[in-house]
Amino acid sequence: MTSDRTYDVIVFGATGFTGRLVAEYLATKGKDASAPGAEGRPIRWAIAGRSPARLAEVKAAMEAIDPACAALGVIEARSEDAASLERMAREARVVLTTVGPYADRGEPLVEACIRAGTDYADLTGEPEFVDRLIERHDRRAREAGVRIVNACGFDSVPHDLGVLFTVTKLPAGEPLVVEGVVRMHGSFSGGTWQTLLDIVARSGRKRRGARPAGGQGARKAEPLRPRIRYEKELRAWIAPLSTIDPQIVLRSARELDVYGPDFRYGHFMQVRSGLKLALGMAGFGALFALAKVGPTRELLRKVRRPGEGPSAEERARGWFQVTFHGKSASRRVVTRVSGGDPGYAETAKMVAEAALCMAFDRERLPARAGVLTPAVAMGERLIERLQAAGIRFELLEG
């Protein structure tokens, strides 16, 4: 990747709810050059999107955070305009995109980044989109030396890097089993709601579970059998969590030797009462049924519009904990990754630090290219960055 670019990072989708939070994080970080994890020189970054007027509003808001943002770059680009995407990509070391649904809008930007030799980070939680990128673009990205890194927010950084952190505490060369148990409190934006409806609408289609053509692929890494059960130690129920996270974790396990010769992973949500669990399952079942039907799906879209999201006060009350129980034949460990509001404040931090990691830490990263997971692309260096930014990675037992 060419290092002589105008910008270290371009935030594409900066006028959206999550994109603006990413911009605020970068502006705040740039203001405090002495903060933990500061880059050692000013971050050269830009905001990008389809509306010049809304971009100007975002830039003004960033200047209010840090007057140095008067020099902030502003780039007009559209997902449906391939030429504008390629012009944008050629100006950046890394393009960070919050523009979804990715299955509908994401692929042209990935293609542009590969052509431009530019690294890429997104927030997708859409398995279909990730599979498509692996099948169509992994080989070309590897040949171009480009990192295409999906799922750099709450999906799936705490889970992917949390499992990596856990397996490094277990003996090398032994079969490993890890269970991740999620607890969280938070809200969602209109964009996330719209994407969830699209994911549900497309669910049920047969997926091939694509794997990178150039990956190791020989290491056994499989999901644990999903089952609902009551855990006496937790005094809570745990239920399988059907998100993209297990797919990301297992891809990392197939690529990295530290996961051992045989690896299994289970991904669960912790629920305090059986009633809450039953109501949650019933609610998701109703959502699944309604989102499958066009007219009711359009009614559901009105629940929260794109651009809407939780207030600063609501985000301040958000939190997450992911506790990992890892075991080998000779040792057991318990670790935890935790932080604040999962969907927005911490997601903005995670994807921003992932982009900065690729922009500034290239010489310290694994020599990998292609369509990658966060653990494979950045591994322990991204863990270090997130710890410096206030996300906790802890060894609790073992």
N, C-alpha and C positions, 0 to 999 in steps of 0.2 A: 504494500500500500504506500502511495506517495505521501511523504510527511510534509511536503511543502504545500499546505492547503491554507485557504483564507481563514477557516474556522476549525477549532478542535471538535466542536459538537454543534449540530443543527437540530433544534427541536421542531419536528414537523407535526402540526396539529396543536400549536401553542395557543390557539384561540379557544380550544375546547376546555372542558372542566379539568380533566387530568393534565392536559398539556400545559395549562396555565400554572398548575401547582408545580410541575417540573421546572418551568421557567422561574417561578418564585424561589425554588430551592437553589437553582444555579445562581440567581441574583444575590441571594443571601449569602451563599458560600463564597462567591466572588468578592463580596464586601468585606469579609473577615479573612484576610490572607493568613492570619495566625491561627485559624481554627484547626482542630485535628483533621488531618486528611487534606489540608489545603495543598494546592498544586505546586507552589513554589514560584509561580508566575501567574499573571492574570489569565483567566480562562477566556479564550477567544470563542465566542459562541453567537448563535443567531437563532431567531425564531422564524418559522415558516408556516404558511397556510394559504387558503384560497382567497381571503378577504383582506385587502389592504387596509380598509378602515378598522377592522377589528384587530389586525396586527398592530396598527398604530396605537390603539387603546392599550394593548398588552405592553407595548414598549414603554408607554408613559407610566404604567403601573410599575414596571421594573425600575425605571429611573427614580421613582419615589422610594424604592427600597435601597438602591445604590445609584447615586448620580453618575457613576462611571458607565452605567447602561445607556447613557446618551450615545455611546458608540456601538450599541447593540445592532447587529445585522438584522435586516428584515428582508425576507425572501418570499415572493409570491410563487406558489407551486400548487398543483392540483393532481389528485390521484389519477384522474382520467386523462391527464396531459403528460405523456411519457417524456417529451422533450423538456418540460419544466422540471420533472423529477430528475432527469439526468443532469441538467444544469446545476440543480441544487446539490446533488450527490458529489459532483466534481469539485465543489467548494469546501467539502468537509472531510475530516478524518473519520468521523462517525456521524451517521444520521440516526437519531432517536425518534421513533414514530409512535404517536398515541392515536393515530387515525384508524378507527375500526368501523364496522366489523372487518377484520383483516381478510377473511375469506372472500369478501367482495372487493376490497380496496387495497389490500396489502401487497399483492404479487408484483404489480408494476414497479413499485419502489425497490423491492428486492432485486429485480432485474436491473434497474438503474444503478444500484449500488455495486452490483457485480461488474457491470460494464465500466464503472468509474473507479473500481478498486478501492471502495469505501466500506468500512465496517458498518454494521447495522444492528440496532437493538429495538425490540418491541415489547408490548405488554400483552400479547395474545394469550388467551386461554382456550383457543379453538383447535382441537386436535386435527380436524380435517385440513385446516390451513397448514399446520406444521407438516403433516404427512405429504401434502402437495409440494411444499418447498423441498423436502428431502428427495422426493421422486424426480422433480423437474430441475432443481437448481443446486443440489449438493455438489455434484461433480464439477460444475462450472465454477462454483465459489471456491472449491479447493484449488482448482487450477489457477484461479486469479489471486489466491492467497488472501481471501476475504473471509471475515467472520460474520456469519448471519446468525445472530443469537436471539432466539425467541424466549418468551415467558420470563421477562426480566423484572416483573413486579411481584405482588403477593402470589400470583401464579407466575413462576414457581420457585422464586429465589429462596424463601425460608425453608422450603421442603428439599429442594435440590441441594443447596449448600448445607442445610442442616444434616442431611444424610451423609454428605461428604465429611463434615466435621465429626460425625459419629463414628464412621468406619475407620477414621484415622486413629481412634482411641481403642480399636480392637486389634487382635493379633493378625499379622500378615499371613496369608497363605491358607487360612481356614475358611470354610463355608460360613456365610454371615446371614443373619436374619435381622431386619429392622422394621419396627412399626412406628409410624408417625401418628400422633394423636393431636388434633387441632382443637383449640378453644379460641373464640374471638368474639368481639363485639364491634360492630361497625354498620355503616349504611352504604348506599350505592348511588352512583350518578345515573343520569338519563342514558348516557352512552353505554354504560355497563348493562343497564336493563335492556336496551335494544339489542345488544350483542347476545345476551342470555337468551332472549326470545328467538334469535336467529339460530343459535346453537341447538336449542330444543327442536326447532322446526326441522333442522337438517338431521337430527339424531335418528338412529335406526338404519341409516344407510350403511352398507357393509364397508368397513375400513380394513385396509391391508396392514396397518401397523408398520408403515415404512421405516426402513433403517438406512442410514447413510451407506452408500455403496463402498466408500473407502474406509469404513469403520472396522474395528477389530471383529465385532459381531460373534466371535466364537465363545466368549465367556457366557456362562449360563446366568441369566438374570430374569426372574419371573415374579409375577404378583402373587402374594399370599391369597388363599381362598377367602373371599369376602364373606363375613358373617357378623350379624348383630349379637352382641353379648354384654352381659353385666359384669363390670369389674369391681370386685369388692374393695380393693385397695383405693380405687378412685371414688368409690361410692357413686358411680355414674355408669350410664350406658355408653358404649361406643358403637358406632355404625359406619360401614364403608362410605367413603366420600368419593363420589364419582366426578372427579375433576381431571384436568390435564396433568396434574402433579405426578401421579404414579408413572405415567408415560415418560415424563421428563426424567424422573429419578432412574428409571430402568434403562433409559438410553445412556445416561451417564455411567451407570454400573457396567454396561456392556463395553464401554470405551476405556475405562480406567482400571489399572491393575489393583489399586488399593481396595477395591470392592471384593477381592478374593475370587477364587475359582468358581464359586456357586453363591449367588446372592438372591435373596427374596425380600420383597418389600410389601407392606400393607399400609394403607392410608385411611385414616379414620377421623370422624368427628366425635367429640365428647359431648354428651347431652346429660344434664343432671337428672331428669325424670323421664320415666317411661311415657308419661302423658305428652310431654314436650316432643319426644321422639315420634310418637304416633301422629301428633298434629303436624309436625314438620313433614313427615313422609306423606301424609294425606294432602297437605298443601302443595308439595312438589308434584305429586301425582296429578292434582287438578291443573296446576300450571302446565305440566307436560301435555295433558290432553287438550287444553284450550289453545296452547301455542301451536299445536299441530294443525289447527283448522284456520284457514285464512281470515275469515271475518272476525273471529274472536281474538286471533293474534293481533289484528289491527286495533281492536279495542284495548287490548293489554298495552299496546305501544303508548297509549295516552296516559298511562299511570305516571310515567316520568319521561319527559322529553329530553332529547340530546341537549347538552349544555347545562342541564340542571344537575344539582348535586347537594350533598350534605353541607350544612353551614360549618364555619370554623368552630363553633361551639360543639356541634355534633361530632366533628372530627376529633376534637380535643378529648372527648369521652371514649373514643375508640381504643381498642387494644387487641393484641393477639399473643398467643403462646402456642408453639408447636413442640411437644415433648416426644423425644425419640427413645425407644427402648431397643437397644442393640445387643445381640448376643452371638457368640461363636461357641465352639465346643469347650473353650477354656475360660471364657470371660463374659461378663455382662456389664453393660454401661447404660446410664440414663443421661441424656443431654437435653438441652432446651434452647430454642431460638425464640426470642420475644421482642416486642416493641409496641409502638403506639397504633394509631388508626391503620388498619391493614389495607383498606381499599384505596386510600388516597394519599395521606401524609407519608406513610411508609412506602407505598408503591412508588410515589414520585421520587423519594430518596433512593430506593433500590435501582430504578431504571436510570436515574441520573448518575449514580455512582458506577453502574455498569458501563455507561457510555464514557465516563471519565477514565475508567479503568482501561478501556481499549484505546482511548486517545493518548493517555499519558504513561501507561505502564507496559507498553508493548514489549519491551525487552525483558520484562519479568514474567510474561505470560507463557503458558504452554505453547509450543510450536504447532498450533492447530489452525485449520481453516475448514470452511464448509458450513453446512447448516448444523449448528452446535447448541448444546445446552449451556446454561451459565456455568455449571461445574466443570464441564469440559473446556469451555473457552477461557475461563478466568480463575476458576478454582479457589485456592487459598488466598490469592491476592485480593479477590473481591470480598472474601470473608473479612480480611484485615480492614479494608475500606469501610465496610458496613459497621464493624465494631467501632471504628474511629468516629463514625457518624451517629452512633448511639443505639444501634441494633445489637442486642445481646446474644452471644453464643456462649453457653455455659455447660460445663461438665458437672452434673448433679450427683452422680454415683458412678463408682467404678475406678 
